[in-house]
Amino acid sequence: MSRPLRIEFQGAWYHVMNRGRRREDIYQDEEDFHLFLKILQDAVTMWNLEVPAYCLMSNHYHLLVQTPDGNLSRCMRHLNGVYTPEL
């Protein structure tokens, strides 16, 4: 059974998280953390997002995101598609 569709609208706030499969690490070293933050910064610019808070842990991340344009799914597809760690 799939998750219900997320309601998206302009100015919405979201708590977003993503975890490695089987809770495996998604960041192997400090370079991976920096790469993820660079990709997140690019996504913020490309998709007009606001990210006032984030937390990166070895096997998952949390973001607090506001979407002035109501485009969370497009942004997250970009972020999770571009950042693919080598294991």
JOHU-V229621 format. One record per pair of residues at least 4 apart in sequence whose ideal C-beta (glycine too) atoms are under 7 Angstrom apart, sorted by the first residue. I is the first residue (numbers start at 0). GAP is how many residues later the second one is. D is the distance in whole Angstrom. If there is no record, write none. Layout:
[[I | GAP | D] [I | GAP | D]]
This chain:
[[5 | 66 | 7] [5 | 67 | 7] [7 | 4 | 6] [7 | 59 | 7] [7 | 62 | 5] [7 | 63 | 7] [7 | 64 | 5] [7 | 65 | 6] [8 | 61 | 5] [9 | 58 | 6] [9 | 59 | 6] [9 | 60 | 4] [10 | 55 | 7] [10 | 57 | 6] [11 | 55 | 5] [11 | 58 | 6] [12 | 53 | 5] [13 | 51 | 5] [13 | 58 | 6] [14 | 47 | 7] [14 | 49 | 6] [15 | 47 | 4] [15 | 49 | 6] [15 | 60 | 7] [16 | 43 | 6] [16 | 44 | 7] [16 | 45 | 5] [17 | 42 | 6] [17 | 43 | 6] [17 | 62 | 6] [18 | 4 | 6] [18 | 40 | 6] [18 | 41 | 4] [19 | 4 | 4] [19 | 5 | 6] [19 | 6 | 4] [19 | 39 | 5] [19 | 40 | 7] [22 | 36 | 5] [23 | 35 | 6] [24 | 33 | 5] [24 | 34 | 5] [25 | 33 | 6] [25 | 34 | 7] [25 | 59 | 5] [26 | 5 | 4] [26 | 6 | 5] [26 | 9 | 7] [26 | 29 | 7] [26 | 31 | 6] [26 | 58 | 7] [27 | 4 | 5] [27 | 57 | 7] [29 | 4 | 6] [30 | 4 | 6] [31 | 4 | 6] [31 | 53 | 6] [32 | 4 | 6] [32 | 23 | 6] [33 | 4 | 6] [34 | 4 | 6] [34 | 48 | 7] [35 | 4 | 6] [35 | 20 | 7] [35 | 47 | 5] [36 | 4 | 6] [37 | 4 | 7] [38 | 4 | 6] [38 | 40 | 6] [38 | 43 | 5] [38 | 44 | 5] [39 | 4 | 6] [39 | 11 | 7] [39 | 39 | 6] [40 | 4 | 7] [41 | 4 | 6] [42 | 4 | 6] [42 | 6 | 7] [42 | 32 | 5] [42 | 35 | 5] [42 | 36 | 5] [43 | 5 | 5] [43 | 7 | 6] [45 | 32 | 7] [46 | 24 | 6] [46 | 27 | 6] [46 | 28 | 4] [46 | 31 | 7] [47 | 20 | 6] [47 | 21 | 5] [48 | 16 | 6] [48 | 18 | 6] [48 | 26 | 6] [49 | 16 | 4] [49 | 18 | 7] [50 | 12 | 6] [50 | 13 | 7] [50 | 14 | 6] [51 | 12 | 6] [52 | 11 | 4] [53 | 7 | 7] [53 | 8 | 7] [53 | 9 | 5] [54 | 6 | 7] [54 | 7 | 5] [55 | 5 | 5] [56 | 4 | 7] [64 | 7 | 7] [66 | 4 | 6] [66 | 5 | 5] [70 | 4 | 6] [71 | 4 | 6] [72 | 4 | 6] [73 | 4 | 7] [74 | 4 | 6] [75 | 4 | 6] [76 | 4 | 6] [77 | 4 | 6] [78 | 4 | 6]]
